[in-house]
């Protein structure tokens, strides 16, 4: 079983910073149009496991399709280090771009495919 850990996360330029507590037991590779084109690997955490540290007001919002996910991009470097929306249970969640977390060896992860293209 993977270990719960607090990770530091940030966009490329470092203006958007946060901490996310996760065990990375489930990492998702979604094939929807935006995740596919941007190469996102995602893990999902509830609000109590997410702590914004900087740059909340330095992000641009993008929504598409059903407009249920807030894709948040750093207005300086353009990186989407996290987004937010409602989970299947109707509760707020944060979608963390695992590629933006410090100290994660991506080669040790086994991303689960998700068919967001047809969702």
C-alpha contacts under 8 A as a table, 3 or more apart, distances in Angstrom:
res1	aa1	res2	aa2	distance
1	X	25	X	7.45
2	X	23	X	5.39
2	X	24	X	6.82
2	X	25	X	5.64
3	X	23	X	5.05
3	X	24	X	7.99
4	X	21	X	6.65
4	X	22	X	5.19
4	X	23	X	4.01
4	X	24	X	7.75
5	X	21	X	5.44
5	X	22	X	5.60
5	X	23	X	5.93
6	X	19	X	6.45
6	X	20	X	5.54
6	X	21	X	4.16
6	X	22	X	6.49
7	X	19	X	5.52
7	X	20	X	5.35
7	X	21	X	6.17
7	X	22	X	7.65
7	X	101	X	6.11
7	X	102	X	6.43
7	X	103	X	7.71
8	X	17	X	7.46
8	X	18	X	6.02
8	X	19	X	4.62
8	X	20	X	6.66
8	X	101	X	5.75
8	X	102	X	5.65
9	X	17	X	5.73
9	X	18	X	5.23
9	X	19	X	5.80
9	X	20	X	7.27
9	X	81	X	7.30
9	X	100	X	5.42
9	X	101	X	4.30
9	X	102	X	6.01
10	X	13	X	7.88
10	X	14	X	5.49
10	X	15	X	7.39
10	X	16	X	5.41
10	X	17	X	4.34
10	X	18	X	6.30
10	X	81	X	6.20
10	X	100	X	5.76
10	X	101	X	6.85
11	X	14	X	5.25
11	X	15	X	6.76
11	X	16	X	5.53
11	X	17	X	6.88
11	X	74	X	6.72
11	X	77	X	7.39
11	X	79	X	5.43
11	X	80	X	6.84
11	X	81	X	5.39
11	X	100	X	6.44
12	X	77	X	6.30
12	X	79	X	6.32
12	X	100	X	7.91
13	X	16	X	7.84
13	X	76	X	7.40
13	X	77	X	5.97
14	X	17	X	6.30
15	X	54	X	6.49
15	X	55	X	5.32
15	X	58	X	7.40
15	X	74	X	7.35
15	X	76	X	7.79
16	X	53	X	7.57
16	X	54	X	5.24
16	X	55	X	4.18
16	X	56	X	6.58
16	X	58	X	7.12
16	X	59	X	7.76
16	X	74	X	6.48
16	X	81	X	7.98
17	X	52	X	6.35
17	X	53	X	5.21
17	X	54	X	4.92
17	X	55	X	6.47
18	X	50	X	7.28
18	X	51	X	5.52
18	X	52	X	4.26
18	X	53	X	4.74
18	X	54	X	6.77
19	X	50	X	5.88
19	X	51	X	5.10
19	X	52	X	6.46
19	X	53	X	7.25
20	X	45	X	7.50
20	X	49	X	5.63
20	X	50	X	4.60
20	X	51	X	6.40
20	X	96	X	7.81
21	X	45	X	7.43
21	X	49	X	4.96
21	X	50	X	6.54
22	X	43	X	7.87
22	X	45	X	6.88
22	X	49	X	7.38
23	X	26	X	7.94
24	X	27	X	6.09
24	X	43	X	6.58
24	X	109	X	7.97
26	X	43	X	6.34
26	X	111	X	7.13
26	X	112	X	7.09
27	X	41	X	6.40
27	X	42	X	5.40
27	X	43	X	4.92
27	X	98	X	7.82
27	X	109	X	7.38
27	X	110	X	7.08
27	X	111	X	4.86
27	X	112	X	6.04
28	X	41	X	5.65
28	X	42	X	5.00
28	X	43	X	6.31
28	X	111	X	5.11
28	X	112	X	4.75
28	X	113	X	5.90
28	X	114	X	6.45
29	X	35	X	7.74
29	X	40	X	6.73
29	X	41	X	5.11
29	X	42	X	6.58
29	X	111	X	5.64
29	X	112	X	5.83
29	X	113	X	4.89
29	X	114	X	5.99
30	X	35	X	5.84
30	X	36	X	6.56
30	X	40	X	7.46
30	X	41	X	7.45
30	X	113	X	5.95
30	X	114	X	4.65
30	X	115	X	6.05
30	X	116	X	5.63
30	X	117	X	7.94
31	X	34	X	7.95
31	X	35	X	6.08
31	X	36	X	4.90
31	X	113	X	7.63
31	X	114	X	6.50
31	X	115	X	5.64
31	X	116	X	5.39
31	X	117	X	5.63
32	X	35	X	5.54
32	X	36	X	5.82
32	X	115	X	6.93
32	X	116	X	4.42
32	X	117	X	4.09
32	X	118	X	7.71
33	X	36	X	5.45
33	X	37	X	6.18
33	X	117	X	6.57
34	X	37	X	5.26
34	X	38	X	6.03
35	X	38	X	5.23
35	X	39	X	5.68
35	X	40	X	5.04
35	X	41	X	7.87
36	X	39	X	5.22
36	X	40	X	6.81
40	X	97	X	5.96
40	X	98	X	7.59
40	X	99	X	7.21
41	X	97	X	5.57
41	X	98	X	5.49
41	X	99	X	6.52
41	X	111	X	7.33
42	X	95	X	5.98
42	X	96	X	5.36
42	X	97	X	4.86
42	X	98	X	5.56
43	X	95	X	5.82
43	X	96	X	5.29
43	X	97	X	6.84
43	X	98	X	6.53
44	X	93	X	6.53
44	X	94	X	5.57
44	X	95	X	4.66
44	X	96	X	6.03
45	X	48	X	8.00
45	X	49	X	5.94
45	X	50	X	6.89
45	X	93	X	5.65
45	X	94	X	5.28
45	X	95	X	6.72
45	X	96	X	7.54
46	X	49	X	5.59
46	X	50	X	6.89
46	X	92	X	6.58
46	X	93	X	4.59
46	X	94	X	6.14
47	X	50	X	5.19
47	X	51	X	7.76
47	X	92	X	6.91
47	X	93	X	6.02
47	X	94	X	6.74
48	X	51	X	7.65
50	X	94	X	7.33
52	X	55	X	7.99
52	X	56	X	7.00
53	X	56	X	7.91
55	X	58	X	4.75
55	X	59	X	6.87
55	X	74	X	7.83
56	X	59	X	6.12
58	X	74	X	6.04
58	X	75	X	5.74
58	X	76	X	7.73
59	X	72	X	5.82
59	X	73	X	5.15
59	X	74	X	4.48
59	X	75	X	5.07
60	X	72	X	5.57
60	X	73	X	5.12
60	X	74	X	6.32
60	X	75	X	5.70
61	X	70	X	6.22
61	X	71	X	5.75
61	X	72	X	4.87
61	X	73	X	6.57
62	X	70	X	6.19
62	X	71	X	5.08
62	X	72	X	6.42
62	X	73	X	7.79
63	X	67	X	4.99
63	X	68	X	7.35
63	X	69	X	6.35
63	X	70	X	5.74
63	X	71	X	6.16
64	X	67	X	5.02
67	X	70	X	7.42
68	X	85	X	6.03
68	X	86	X	7.05
69	X	83	X	7.00
69	X	84	X	5.84
69	X	85	X	4.56
69	X	86	X	7.29
70	X	83	X	5.50
70	X	84	X	5.19
70	X	85	X	5.96
71	X	80	X	6.94
71	X	82	X	7.22
71	X	83	X	4.69
71	X	84	X	6.84
72	X	80	X	5.66
72	X	81	X	7.56
72	X	82	X	6.42
72	X	83	X	5.31
72	X	84	X	7.92
73	X	78	X	5.25
73	X	79	X	5.32
73	X	80	X	4.41
73	X	81	X	7.17
74	X	77	X	5.70
74	X	78	X	4.83
74	X	79	X	5.56
74	X	80	X	6.57
75	X	78	X	5.72
80	X	83	X	7.20
80	X	97	X	7.26
81	X	96	X	6.39
81	X	97	X	5.10
81	X	99	X	7.92
81	X	100	X	5.66
82	X	94	X	6.79
82	X	95	X	5.46
82	X	96	X	4.46
82	X	97	X	5.43
83	X	94	X	5.79
83	X	95	X	5.09
83	X	96	X	6.64
84	X	92	X	7.24
84	X	93	X	5.80
84	X	94	X	4.43
84	X	95	X	5.76
85	X	92	X	5.65
85	X	93	X	5.71
85	X	94	X	6.64
85	X	95	X	7.90
86	X	89	X	7.58
86	X	90	X	5.32
86	X	91	X	5.26
86	X	92	X	4.43
86	X	93	X	5.78
87	X	90	X	5.29
87	X	91	X	5.47
87	X	92	X	6.07
87	X	93	X	5.95
88	X	91	X	7.49
96	X	100	X	7.98
97	X	100	X	5.58
97	X	101	X	7.29
98	X	101	X	5.36
98	X	104	X	7.65
99	X	104	X	7.75
99	X	106	X	7.68
101	X	104	X	6.32
105	X	108	X	5.79
105	X	109	X	7.50
106	X	109	X	5.43
107	X	110	X	7.95
115	X	118	X	5.96
115	X	119	X	6.55
116	X	119	X	4.86
